[in-house]
Amino acid sequence: MQLIRGLHNLSEEHRGCALTIGNFDGVHLGHLEILKNLKKAAQKRNLPSCIMSFEPLPMEYFDPHTAPARLHRIREKWCALQNTDVDYFLCAKFNHNLAKLSANEFIKNILLEKLNVKYLLVGDDFRFGNKRCGDFETLRLAGKKYNFEVHNTDSYCYKNERISSTRIRQALIQNQLKQAEEMLGRAYQICGRIAHGDKRGRTIGFPTANIKLHRHATAIHGVYAVHMTGENNFSEKGVANIGKRPTVDGQSLQLEVHLFNFNKEIYGQKVCIEFKQKIRDEKRFDSFDDLKQQIVKDSKIAKDFFASVTTK
């Protein structure tokens, strides 16, 4: 899959494509079904296939403080999409110029002039254009007028309900990690690079790997049993805290992972942290000694969890 960074980087080879448009947050099983159908349609018509998404997501652009927590940052989304057979991933910058386009202007300026789209696959609840004035019917009529096919996607269901990023986000918030995993097709994970922290954990015997989150909100908070993977077959289990670290008066979201029986230097490495089981909510402790005693308890719960999973 080729990454196209911005509409200005489109070239002739990208035109005349089979296209789908969406946030694709989380790249869940429903998304994968859409992309499988897109690729099938593209091959049948001998067209290149293309995913179009936006950065920032439209809801984040209009109101970043109330936008729902992302399941994926753009880099995580890109990595997940590379496991599909789609040819191109077009990441368009969502800005004032794009936001002010009417539905008809979006069709003419983007779908026709920029992409010369031949086949378009979207959900029947898809909305676009200034004030979300365009819908599936708008696209269907435009397809008839400008000679491109427009198709909608069937809902992909889990337990008789449509899988959506919103539903997965809600499952994570409610600590239903198994349900989220079954809708995603994999354990929920957060990826990033290990950065230097304040190294307070070392002073109480629990060194941590610190991962900057670079996001305004997360769907999960608290302490979890986790599995960290990385480069060169790196694979370790541990316990993680995701939150603002109230015991040290932290102000920004941070992910800290204490790995069991591991003390090597791994600063700068790109890692992915899978969240396996919620242990407790984040809380403030009166002293570092209280915090240390709690981490001992958290680690035992996490180790017992992994032992139970291994023996099943």
N, C-alpha and C positions, 0 to 999 in steps of 0.2 A: 504494500500500500504506500502511495506517495502522499506526503503532507503538503498541502497548498496553503501557505500562510497569507491569507488576505485575498480579496477579490482582484486586486491589482496584479497578482501573480498568476492569474489564469492565462493560459495560452491556447493555441488552436487545438492542441491534442486533447484538451479537457472538454472541448465543446461537443455538442451532439451526444449528450450523455443520458444515462438512466440515473435519476436523482431521487434521493430522499432527504427530507429536512427535519431537524429536531434537535433537542438538547442532548439526547443520548447520555443523560447523567446516570452513571452506574453501569451502563452497558449490560443490562440484565437480559434474561431469557427472552422477554418480549422483543427487545431491541434486536437480539440475534436472529429471531425469526423474521423480522422485517428485512434485515440485511441478507438473509438467505434467499428470501423471495425477490429482493432487488437484484441480486446477482443472477438468479435464474432467469428473470425477465430480461436483463441486459444481455446475457449469453444468447438467449433465444432471438434477440433482435440485432445481435452483433454490435452492441454498444458498450462503451466504457461505463463502469458504475461509479457513482460518486455519493458520498455523504456530505451534507452541508450542515454545519453547526456554527455557533456564535460564541464569541469571547469578548466581553463578559456575557453571561446568559442574559437575555432581555430583562427578566425580573430583577437581576442584580443591577443592571444599568439604570432602571427607573427608580428603584428604591433599595439600595444595597443593605440597609439596616434591617429591613423586614423580609428580605428574600429568604426562602428556605435554605437550610444548610445543604451544601453540595455533598453528594456521595463521592464524586471524583473531582479533582483538579484537572486542568486541561492535559497535563502530562500523563496522568493516570488514565484518562479517557483515551488518549492517543495510543498508549501501550495496549489497552484492552481491545481497541478496534483493530490493531495490527493482527490479531488472531482470526480475523474474518478474511473473506476472499474479495472484498471490495477493492477497487483499483485506486480510488482517490478519497482523501479526507480534506475537504475544504473548510478551513476555520476562518470565518469572516469576522472582522472586527465590528462589534455592535456599537455604533456611535450615533451622533445626532443625525448625520446624513442618512444613515440606514433607518433610524427610528422614524424619521419624518415622511418616508415614502408611503404613499397610499398603496392599497392592494394592487391597483392597476399599474402603478409605477414600479412596484416590486416585480410584477410579472414581466413587464416590458424591459426594464433596465437590468434586472438580475437574471431571471429565468430565460429570457429570449436573447437579449443582446450579449450578456456575459457568458451564458452557458449554452444557449441554443438547445435547451432541454428537449428531448424526444419522448421521454417516459418519466412520469413523476409518481412516486408512491408516498402517500402521507396518511396519517390517521384521519378518520372522519370527524374528529373534534379539533383538527388543526386550524389555528387562527393566525393571521399575519397581516402586515400593513399597519399604518398609523391607526391608533385606537382599536387595533385588532379587528378592523372592519372587513377583512377578507376571510373566507372560509372555504370548505371543500367545494361547495357549489360554485363559488367564484372561480376556482381553479378549473372545475369541470367545463364551465362555459368558455373560459379562456382557451382550454385545450381544443375545444371544437373550433374556435375562431382561428387559432394560430397553428393548428395541426400538430398537437402533441398529446400523447396519451396521459390520462390522469386516473389513478387507481387508489383505492383506500385499503387499509390493512385490517385484517380480522384481529380481534382481541386475543391475546395469548393469556390463558388463565392459570391461576394457581388456586386450588380449593374453591373452584367455581367463581372466582373473582379475577378481574383483569389485573395483570401485573403492571405496575407503574412505579416510577421513581418515588412518587409520593407515598405509595403503599409500603415500599421498602424502607423509606425514611421513617415512617411511622412505626414499623416493626422494630427498627433499631432503637428508636426513642423508648419503646415499651419493653426493651430488653429481650425481644423475641429473635435472638440471633440465628437460631436454626431456621426459622421461617424466612428471614432475610437471605440466608445462605441458599435456601432452596429456590427462591425467586431470582437470585443473582446467578445461580449455577456454580457458585464458589463462595468461600467464606468472605465476609466483608473485610476489606483491608484498606489501610492508608499507607502510601509510599512517600518516601522523601530521603534526604541525605542526613546522615548523622553529623550533628554540629556540637561544638564545645558548649557546655552549659556552665553553671556556677559551681559544679562539682561538690555540692553539699552532700549528695548521697554517699560519696566516698567517706565522709567524716563519720558516718554512722554505720559503715560496713555494707552499704548497698549502692555501689556505683551504678549509674544509669546511662543508657544511650539516649541522647536528646534529639528529637526530630522536630524541626520547625514546621508548623502546619500551614502557614501562608493562606489562611482562609478566615473569614469573619465569624464562622460558626461551624459546629460539627453536630452530626446527628447522634453521637454517642458521647457520654461523659462519665467519668468515674474510673474505677479500677477493674481490670480485666485480666484473665489468663490469655496469653498471646503466644503466637508462633511467628518468629521473625525469620525471613529469608533474604538472601542477598547474593552478591557476586561470588563466583568460584564455589558454588554449591553450599554457601553459608546457610546454616539452618540451626536455630536455637529456640528453645522455649523459655518463657519468662512471665513476668507480671508487669503490667503497664498502668500508668495513670495518665488520663487525658483530661485536661482541665486547666485551671488558672493557679493551682498550687496555693491555696489559701493560707497554709501554715507559714509560708515565707512571703505572704502578701503579694503574690504574683498578679500581674495585670493583664497578661496576654495568654491566649491558649497555647498549650504546649503538650507534646506527647513525650513521656519519659518511660523508658523500658529498662527494667532490671532483669538481666539474663541469668539463669541458673548456671552455676559452675562455669563461668566464662569471665576472663579478665584481660583479653587482648585489646589492643588499640585498633579501633575501626572508624576513626573520624574520617569524614568525607565520603564514606561508602554509601551507595544507594541501596536502601533496604525497603522491604514491604512487611508490614505488621498485620497479621490476621488476628481478628478478635474472636476468641473461641467461647468465652463464658464471662458474664458480668459477675464480679465478686461483691462490689459494694459501690455506693455513691461516694464522690469526693467529699472530704470533710476537713475542717480545720482542727489541728491538734494543739494543745497548750504548750508542748515542748517537743524537742527533737527526740527525746527518749520515748515519749508516747508514740511518736510517728514510727520510730524504729520497731517498737513492739508490735505495732499494727502491720508493718510490712512483713514481719516474721509470720504473722497469722495469715496475711494475704498470700504469701509465697506458699505456705503449706496448703491452703485451699486450692491454689493453682496446680501445685504438684499432684495433689490427690485427684484433681480433675483429669489431668493428663494420664495419670496411672489408670484411672477408671476407663478412659477411652481406649488405652492400649490393650487392656485385658478383655474388652468386649469382642 
